[in-house]
Amino acid sequence: MKRILLVVSLCALISQLHATPAAAAEAQHARGGLGFHDLSAPIGMRYWMSGEKVGIDLGLGFNSEASNIDANEKVMGYAFDFGVPLVMHSWDNAHLLFRPGLLYQSQEVGFDADPGAGFTFDTESQTTMTVLAELEAEIFLRDNFSVSASHGIAFRSFDPGFGADSETSFGTFGNNFTNVGFHVYFFGGER
């Protein structure tokens, strides 16, 4: 984590050393770009609608790894992230956003389906649905390149599978610059 903070700090410093007066006055960016908002769904994009006060965030993540109970078997997981960033205020090189969102995650868990008669590998899916309301700071280090951090409140519903009851929770969260999101804008025209 210290390395990420160091890299972000160095990028910010270098960008300020090489900034032209026009670029320092106001960062310009295209409407759409690739990047991510949440580490669970790191393949993502953000697109700003006309007027550029309302955007759409989409993200996808997946994994496949050896099961904890049988290294010869794989378990898979995936995540979808959807959000609607709304510009609350803009300054030179920065936006303050309100971002309602939804994060859906599913992860397979391996288990022995027939413990009495030997070992029979099977999987059960555990799912989490998180509804988010957050404030996000999007800072443009250069034209078309931003980093972001956020904090807010979240409602989570976790289904552990195996016929067990779902669990719900509510609380605050924070994603800071050691858990940084980013976007590189390159399509949809200049702003």
C-alpha positions in Angstrom: 0.0 0.0 0.0 2.9 2.4 0.7 4.1 1.8 -2.8 0.8 2.8 -4.3 0.7 5.9 -2.3 4.3 6.7 -3.3 3.5 6.1 -7.0 0.4 8.4 -6.9 2.4 11.1 -5.0 5.2 11.0 -7.6 2.7 11.1 -10.5 1.0 14.1 -8.9 4.4 15.8 -8.4 5.6 15.1 -12.0 2.4 16.2 -13.5 2.7 19.6 -11.7 6.3 20.0 -12.8 5.3 19.4 -16.5 2.0 21.2 -16.5 1.5 24.0 -19.0 -0.4 27.1 -17.8 -3.4 26.2 -20.0 -3.5 22.6 -18.6 -3.1 23.8 -15.1 -6.1 26.1 -15.4 -8.6 23.4 -16.2 -8.2 19.7 -17.1 -10.0 18.6 -20.3 -11.3 15.1 -20.8 -13.2 13.1 -23.3 -16.7 11.8 -22.3 -15.8 8.1 -22.0 -12.9 6.1 -20.7 -11.7 2.9 -19.2 -10.7 2.4 -15.6 -12.4 1.2 -12.4 -14.2 2.4 -9.3 -14.0 -0.8 -7.2 -11.2 -3.3 -6.9 -13.7 -6.2 -7.0 -14.7 -5.1 -10.6 -11.5 -3.7 -12.1 -12.5 -4.0 -15.8 -14.6 -1.0 -16.1 -15.6 2.2 -17.9 -17.2 5.6 -17.1 -19.2 7.6 -19.6 -20.5 11.1 -19.1 -23.9 11.9 -20.7 -24.6 15.2 -22.6 -24.2 18.1 -20.3 -21.6 16.1 -18.4 -23.4 16.3 -15.1 -24.6 12.7 -15.1 -22.5 9.6 -15.9 -22.6 5.8 -16.0 -20.1 3.5 -14.4 -19.9 -0.1 -15.3 -17.4 -2.7 -13.9 -16.7 -6.4 -14.2 -14.4 -8.7 -12.2 -13.8 -12.4 -12.2 -11.5 -15.0 -10.8 -10.8 -18.7 -11.0 -8.6 -20.4 -8.4 -7.8 -23.7 -6.8 -10.4 -24.8 -4.2 -9.3 -24.8 -0.6 -10.4 -28.4 -0.1 -9.1 -29.9 -3.4 -6.3 -28.3 -5.3 -7.2 -30.2 -8.4 -10.6 -28.5 -8.6 -11.4 -24.8 -9.4 -13.8 -22.4 -7.9 -14.9 -19.3 -9.7 -16.2 -15.9 -8.8 -17.4 -12.7 -10.4 -18.5 -9.2 -9.6 -20.6 -6.5 -11.4 -20.4 -2.8 -10.4 -22.9 -0.2 -11.6 -23.1 3.4 -10.5 -24.5 6.8 -11.6 -21.9 9.5 -10.8 -23.6 12.9 -10.4 -21.4 16.1 -10.4 -22.2 18.1 -7.3 -19.4 20.7 -7.8 -16.4 21.2 -10.1 -13.1 23.0 -9.6 -10.0 23.3 -11.7 -8.9 19.7 -12.2 -11.4 18.2 -9.7 -15.0 17.0 -9.4 -17.0 16.3 -6.3 -19.5 13.5 -7.2 -22.4 11.9 -5.5 -22.5 8.3 -6.7 -25.3 5.9 -5.9 -24.3 2.4 -6.9 -24.8 -1.3 -6.8 -22.1 -4.0 -6.4 -23.1 -7.7 -6.9 -20.5 -10.4 -6.1 -20.8 -14.2 -6.4 -18.1 -16.6 -5.2 -18.2 -20.4 -5.4 -17.1 -22.4 -2.3 -16.0 -26.0 -2.7 -17.3 -28.7 -0.4 -17.6 -32.5 0.0 -21.1 -33.4 -1.3 -21.0 -37.0 0.0 -18.9 -37.1 3.2 -20.1 -40.6 4.2 -19.2 -42.4 1.0 -15.8 -40.9 0.2 -15.0 -37.5 -1.3 -17.3 -35.9 -3.9 -16.3 -32.4 -4.8 -19.2 -29.9 -5.4 -19.6 -26.1 -5.2 -22.1 -23.7 -3.6 -22.3 -20.0 -4.5 -22.1 -17.3 -1.9 -23.5 -14.0 -3.0 -23.3 -10.4 -1.8 -25.4 -7.5 -3.0 -24.3 -4.0 -1.8 -26.2 -0.8 -2.3 -24.0 2.2 -2.0 -24.4 6.0 -1.6 -21.0 7.7 -1.7 -19.2 11.0 -2.1 -16.3 10.7 -4.6 -13.5 13.1 -5.3 -12.2 12.7 -8.9 -8.9 14.5 -9.3 -7.4 15.0 -12.8 -3.6 14.7 -12.6 -3.4 15.3 -16.4 -5.9 15.9 -19.2 -7.9 12.7 -19.6 -6.4 10.9 -16.6 -8.0 10.9 -13.1 -7.7 9.2 -9.8 -10.5 9.0 -7.3 -11.3 8.2 -3.7 -14.7 7.9 -1.9 -16.5 7.4 1.3 -20.2 6.8 2.1 -22.8 4.4 3.4 -23.6 0.9 2.3 -26.3 -1.7 2.8 -25.1 -5.3 2.3 -27.1 -8.5 1.9 -25.0 -11.7 2.1 -26.3 -15.1 1.1 -23.9 -17.7 2.5 -25.5 -20.5 0.5 -26.0 -24.1 1.8 -29.6 -23.2 2.7 -28.5 -20.8 5.5 -30.4 -17.5 6.1 -29.1 -14.3 4.5 -27.4 -11.8 6.6 -27.7 -8.0 6.2 -25.5 -5.2 7.4 -25.4 -1.4 7.2 -22.5 0.8 7.8 -19.9 3.3 6.5 -17.0 2.7 4.2 -14.0 4.5 2.8 -11.9 4.0 -0.3 -8.9 6.2 0.0 -5.8 6.9 -2.2 -4.2 3.6 -1.1 -7.2 1.9 -2.7 -7.3 4.3 -5.6 -9.7 4.1 -8.6 -8.7 5.7 -11.9 -10.1 6.5 -15.3 -8.3 7.2 -18.6 -10.7 9.1 -20.9 -10.2 8.7 -24.6 -13.5 8.4 -26.5 -16.7 10.4 -27.0 -15.2 13.8 -27.8 -13.5 16.5 -25.7 -15.2 18.2 -22.8 
